[in-house]
Amino acid sequence: MSSNIRITRICHNCGAHFEARTTVTKYCGDRRAKLAHKARIMGTKVAQSDMETKAVIDKPLTDLKDKEFLSVIEVAKLLNSSKQTVYTLIRSGVIHAVNLKKKKTVVPRAGIDALFRLPDISSAAAPKTLEEHDPPESMETYSLADVREKFGLGDSTKEIVKITGRGRW
């Protein structure tokens, strides 16, 4: 049984106006429908290829996470930095490393992991409240009015800045 419906549609592939006989028709002809189908298939293949490529790229990083000792180049890859930065961290003592040979430096993986561990907050002393914070006895405190009176200043804070030579207190 054929339909007598005639609907003016716009082709999803080429943008041309056409007369459709059903409400689900998206393309102006069989050729355009086949092109759209090929494009969908190509899109899924490209997405699958991108996922496989990403897995191959990320594989060395997952392998590095399993190693006990790393070279300087591997540490640089793991930290997403340069070899020179890793050598600077080793010289400054941030990262512990061992020279096995003249040109072979090895870094323990535990040392890299220790860089990013947060200290245990529960063992630290609780912060003092405002009442417990007393100013030192040797330090005198002045209000702004006291400073103006002591140094003979006007109401402008620009004069205070001129005397102290600082823009901040």
Disulfide bonds with the S-S distance in Angstrom:
none
